[in-house]
């Protein structure tokens, strides 16, 4: 993408995020990776609904400023995603109310309740809490970025990314819409998950259509557990942070906190009902 188009699209997406209350005040940030590797990003301490194309910052892939505008202090989150996902060209970070409610409640958006979400987004895991603008946040995100197209960050908000800024925004919007439906369905007595065979069909459809490729099968938190679909790289793990930790510590000694152990036992109890 050329720089002029990137600037125009970032400003428009920022306005949409603000108009839809995904961000308020100077919350959130958006970036685009240009064809030459430079990053165009929203400036720090600026309302996303009142940006101009001239106000945007430009950096290299290490975050070094290349113009006189200062990028968001959370640019490191974007740079991590670009490093881990070479095909990603844009990132949107925001605090959409319903998605952020899941993050504050310590919940992932990982239940297969909507066919469209399985087709175009996949499950959205919850990264452990990390202080914004520090390495804590990027370290918590690191294990999840490769196989997911959007993440929740505990007690913080959401981030989505894609091949261009519009796909990144669409995924953020899908995340928020799904969270809202999930919350409303719980008020009506609870959502009904799609059956495993339906999930398998949807995964086959999305791979055939090119919506998501086989890497999305490595999602560590949901849809594949009861299906015959397997992860092609052998990296598939259980759903929770505790299960992921247990699975990735290898065959040797496993160290779990009391809360992690309780969580695993509760999961086992649910499976055996």
C-alpha positions as CSV (number, residue, x, y, z in Angstrom):
1,X,0.0,0.0,0.0
2,X,1.2,3.5,-0.7
3,X,1.6,6.1,2.0
4,X,-1.2,8.5,0.8
5,X,-3.8,5.7,0.7
6,X,-2.7,4.4,4.2
7,X,-3.0,7.8,5.7
8,X,-6.5,8.3,4.3
9,X,-7.7,4.8,5.4
10,X,-6.3,5.2,8.9
11,X,-8.1,8.5,9.4
12,X,-11.4,7.0,8.2
13,X,-11.1,3.9,10.4
14,X,-10.2,6.1,13.3
15,X,-13.4,8.1,12.7
16,X,-15.5,4.9,12.6
17,X,-13.9,3.5,15.8
18,X,-14.8,6.8,17.5
19,X,-18.3,7.0,16.1
20,X,-19.1,3.5,17.2
21,X,-17.7,4.0,20.7
22,X,-15.0,1.5,20.3
23,X,-12.7,4.3,21.6
24,X,-13.2,7.5,23.5
25,X,-10.9,10.4,24.2
26,X,-7.4,9.4,23.0
27,X,-7.9,5.7,23.4
28,X,-6.8,3.1,20.9
29,X,-4.5,3.1,17.9
30,X,-4.3,2.1,14.3
31,X,-1.3,1.3,12.1
32,X,-0.5,0.2,8.5
33,X,2.7,-1.4,7.2
34,X,3.6,0.1,3.9
35,X,5.1,-1.9,1.0
36,X,8.6,-0.5,1.8
37,X,8.4,-1.7,5.5
38,X,7.7,1.7,7.1
39,X,4.8,1.9,9.6
40,X,2.2,4.7,9.5
41,X,0.5,5.0,12.8
42,X,-1.9,7.1,14.8
43,X,-0.2,9.7,17.0
44,X,-0.1,9.7,20.8
45,X,-2.7,11.6,22.9
46,X,-5.0,12.2,19.9
47,X,-8.7,11.5,19.6
48,X,-9.2,9.0,16.8
49,X,-12.3,10.9,15.7
50,X,-10.3,14.1,15.1
51,X,-7.2,13.0,13.4
52,X,-5.9,14.4,10.1
53,X,-3.8,12.7,7.5
54,X,-0.9,15.2,8.3
55,X,-1.0,14.2,12.0
56,X,0.0,10.6,11.6
57,X,3.4,9.3,12.7
58,X,5.8,7.3,10.6
59,X,8.4,4.8,12.0
60,X,10.5,1.9,10.9
61,X,9.9,-1.7,12.0
62,X,11.8,-1.1,15.2
63,X,9.7,1.9,16.1
64,X,12.3,4.5,15.3
65,X,10.6,7.8,14.3
66,X,10.9,8.8,10.7
67,X,9.0,12.1,10.9
68,X,8.3,14.7,13.5
69,X,5.1,13.0,14.9
70,X,5.2,10.8,17.9
71,X,3.5,7.4,17.6
72,X,1.3,5.9,20.2
73,X,3.1,4.5,23.2
74,X,1.4,1.1,22.4
75,X,3.1,0.8,19.0
76,X,5.2,-2.1,20.4
77,X,2.0,-4.2,20.3
78,X,1.7,-3.5,16.5
79,X,5.3,-4.2,15.8
80,X,5.1,-7.5,17.6
81,X,2.2,-8.6,15.4
82,X,4.1,-7.5,12.2
83,X,7.1,-9.5,13.3
84,X,5.1,-12.6,14.1
85,X,2.7,-12.3,11.1
86,X,4.6,-11.2,7.9
87,X,1.3,-11.3,5.9
88,X,-0.4,-8.8,8.3
89,X,-0.4,-5.2,6.9
90,X,-2.6,-3.4,9.4
91,X,-3.5,-3.5,13.1
92,X,-6.5,-1.9,15.0
93,X,-6.5,-1.7,18.8
94,X,-9.5,-0.4,20.7
95,X,-11.7,-0.7,23.8
96,X,-15.1,-1.8,22.4
97,X,-17.5,-2.0,25.3
98,X,-18.8,-5.6,25.0
99,X,-15.5,-7.1,23.9
100,X,-13.7,-5.2,26.7
101,X,-16.4,-6.5,29.2
102,X,-15.2,-10.0,28.3
103,X,-11.6,-9.0,28.8
104,X,-12.4,-7.4,32.2
105,X,-14.3,-10.5,33.3
106,X,-11.4,-12.7,32.4
107,X,-13.2,-14.5,29.5
108,X,-12.2,-15.4,26.0
109,X,-14.6,-15.2,23.1
110,X,-14.2,-18.8,22.2
111,X,-17.5,-20.5,22.1
112,X,-18.8,-21.7,18.6
113,X,-22.2,-19.9,18.7
114,X,-22.2,-18.1,15.3
115,X,-21.3,-19.7,12.0
116,X,-20.2,-16.4,10.4
117,X,-17.6,-15.9,13.2
118,X,-16.1,-19.4,12.7
119,X,-15.9,-18.7,9.0
120,X,-14.2,-15.3,9.1
121,X,-12.6,-14.7,12.5
122,X,-12.1,-17.8,14.6
123,X,-12.0,-17.8,18.3
124,X,-10.6,-14.9,20.2
125,X,-8.3,-15.8,23.1
126,X,-7.6,-13.8,26.2
127,X,-4.0,-12.8,26.8
128,X,-3.0,-12.5,30.4
129,X,-2.8,-9.0,31.9
130,X,0.3,-6.9,31.0
131,X,0.9,-3.3,31.8
132,X,0.1,-1.3,28.6
133,X,3.1,0.2,26.8
134,X,5.5,-2.2,28.4
135,X,7.1,-5.6,27.5
136,X,4.6,-7.3,29.9
137,X,1.8,-6.7,27.4
138,X,3.7,-8.0,24.3
139,X,5.0,-11.0,26.2
140,X,1.5,-12.0,27.2
141,X,0.4,-11.6,23.5
142,X,3.3,-13.4,22.0
143,X,2.1,-17.1,22.3
144,X,-1.3,-16.2,20.7
145,X,-0.6,-13.9,17.8
146,X,0.5,-16.5,15.2
147,X,-2.7,-18.5,15.1
148,X,-5.4,-15.9,15.9
149,X,-6.7,-12.9,14.0
150,X,-7.8,-11.0,17.1
151,X,-7.0,-11.0,20.8
152,X,-8.5,-9.8,24.0
153,X,-6.1,-8.4,26.6
154,X,-7.2,-8.9,30.2
155,X,-8.4,-5.7,31.9
156,X,-7.5,-3.8,28.8
157,X,-9.3,-4.2,25.5
158,X,-9.0,-5.8,22.1
159,X,-6.7,-5.9,19.0
160,X,-7.4,-7.2,15.5
161,X,-5.2,-7.4,12.5
162,X,-5.4,-8.3,8.8
163,X,-4.2,-7.9,5.2
164,X,-5.3,-4.3,5.2
165,X,-6.8,-1.8,7.6
166,X,-10.3,-2.6,6.5
167,X,-9.9,-6.3,7.2
168,X,-8.4,-5.4,10.6
169,X,-11.4,-3.1,11.4
170,X,-13.9,-5.7,10.1
171,X,-12.4,-8.3,12.5
172,X,-12.5,-5.8,15.4
173,X,-16.2,-5.1,14.5
174,X,-17.0,-8.8,14.3
175,X,-15.3,-9.4,17.7
176,X,-17.5,-6.6,19.3
177,X,-20.7,-7.8,17.6
178,X,-20.1,-11.4,18.8
179,X,-19.4,-10.3,22.3
180,X,-22.6,-8.3,22.4
181,X,-24.6,-11.3,21.1
182,X,-23.0,-13.6,23.6
183,X,-23.9,-11.2,26.5
184,X,-27.5,-10.9,25.3
185,X,-27.8,-14.6,24.9
186,X,-26.7,-15.2,28.4
187,X,-29.4,-12.8,29.6
188,X,-31.9,-15.1,27.8
189,X,-30.7,-18.2,29.4
190,X,-27.5,-19.0,27.6
191,X,-26.2,-19.6,24.0
192,X,-26.4,-23.0,22.2
193,X,-23.1,-24.0,20.7
194,X,-22.9,-25.4,17.2
195,X,-22.4,-29.2,17.1
196,X,-19.0,-30.6,16.2
197,X,-20.0,-31.8,12.8
198,X,-21.2,-28.3,11.9
199,X,-18.0,-26.8,13.1
200,X,-16.0,-29.2,10.9
201,X,-18.0,-28.2,7.8
202,X,-17.5,-24.5,8.5
203,X,-13.7,-25.0,9.0
204,X,-13.6,-26.9,5.6
205,X,-15.6,-24.1,3.9
206,X,-13.4,-21.3,5.3
207,X,-10.2,-23.0,4.2
208,X,-11.7,-23.8,0.7
209,X,-12.8,-20.2,0.3
210,X,-9.6,-18.8,1.7
211,X,-11.2,-16.9,4.6
212,X,-8.7,-18.6,7.0
213,X,-6.0,-21.1,6.3
214,X,-4.8,-24.2,8.2
215,X,-2.8,-22.1,10.7
216,X,-6.1,-21.1,12.3
217,X,-6.6,-24.7,13.3
218,X,-3.9,-24.2,16.0
219,X,-6.3,-22.0,18.0
220,X,-5.6,-23.0,21.5
221,X,-8.9,-22.2,23.0
222,X,-12.0,-23.7,21.5
223,X,-13.5,-24.9,18.3
224,X,-11.5,-28.0,17.6
225,X,-11.7,-29.8,20.9
226,X,-14.8,-31.9,20.0
227,X,-14.2,-32.2,16.2
228,X,-12.1,-34.6,14.1
229,X,-10.2,-31.6,12.6
230,X,-6.6,-31.6,13.8
231,X,-3.8,-29.0,13.8
232,X,-1.4,-29.6,10.9
233,X,1.7,-28.3,12.9
234,X,1.1,-30.4,16.0
235,X,1.0,-27.2,18.1
236,X,-2.6,-27.5,19.2
237,X,-3.1,-27.3,22.9
238,X,-6.0,-27.1,25.4
239,X,-8.2,-24.1,25.9
240,X,-7.1,-22.2,29.0
241,X,-3.8,-20.5,30.0
242,X,-3.3,-23.4,32.5
243,X,-3.9,-26.0,29.8
244,X,-1.6,-24.2,27.4
245,X,1.1,-24.0,30.1
246,X,0.8,-27.7,30.9
247,X,0.9,-28.7,27.3
248,X,3.9,-26.5,26.4
249,X,6.1,-27.4,29.4
250,X,6.9,-30.7,27.8
251,X,7.0,-34.2,29.2
252,X,9.1,-33.1,32.2
253,X,8.0,-31.6,35.5
254,X,5.0,-29.3,35.3
255,X,4.6,-26.4,37.7
256,X,1.2,-24.9,38.1
257,X,-0.3,-22.4,40.5
258,X,-3.2,-23.4,42.8
259,X,-5.6,-21.4,40.6
260,X,-4.3,-23.1,37.4
261,X,-4.7,-26.5,39.0
262,X,-8.2,-25.8,40.1
263,X,-9.0,-24.6,36.5
264,X,-7.7,-27.8,35.0
265,X,-9.7,-29.9,37.4
266,X,-12.8,-27.9,36.6
267,X,-12.2,-28.4,32.9
268,X,-11.8,-32.2,33.4
269,X,-15.0,-32.3,35.4
270,X,-17.0,-30.5,32.7
271,X,-15.6,-32.9,30.0
272,X,-16.6,-36.0,32.0
273,X,-20.1,-34.9,32.7
